[in-house]
């Protein structure tokens, strides 16, 4: 054996010994790191599957409860919504609470429904949902509480930065009209009618209120009343079967997000 061959064998043995020593020393960490990566990937996939599966289950549960309510099985619907509120994903839990409050109102328990909307609004971080809860409670308060109670719920929502401003103005206008505060009612209805971003339905209701006030001798802006003008058949807005009236406040009107 030549010296060169002997040296190469020694070098190979040394490299082999170093590799074995390195592996004995660091193998647990290398294997552990690889296992950790696999576990993280697996956990992520499981979490995505869980979220998808949970959302699908919650959706089925939610619409099943809605169908119960629509079929008249209110007790079962309330129980299903309560279960969804307790164990469902956050979004469906909030929807369930809105539905619970609405069912209380439909069953004639306005006091409990208003309390449910108040509690819901107080617990929500999302501004639009919080304002919606206050407005829905405010509409109920028109018929069942005084002007101060309505003002407490929606008085801070009439500014231009609120998407629910015209619904809030409507609730306030109806409450003031019911209380005999005609000027305050007129001011709120005029603000609704003058808002260029108001939806057609809510703006039409404002014109109806103002026309009714004008017919009783209240001084209403001619510019606003004249803005309606005679509508061509193709331009007419579909009016609900029960047109809002200042004389009949039995049903709180539905809040409509602005366009």
Helices and strands as residue ranges (DSSP letters): H 3-70, H 74-87, H 90-106, H 110-123, H 127-144, H 147-154, G 155-157, H 165-179, H 182-194, H 200-215, H 222-228, G 233-235
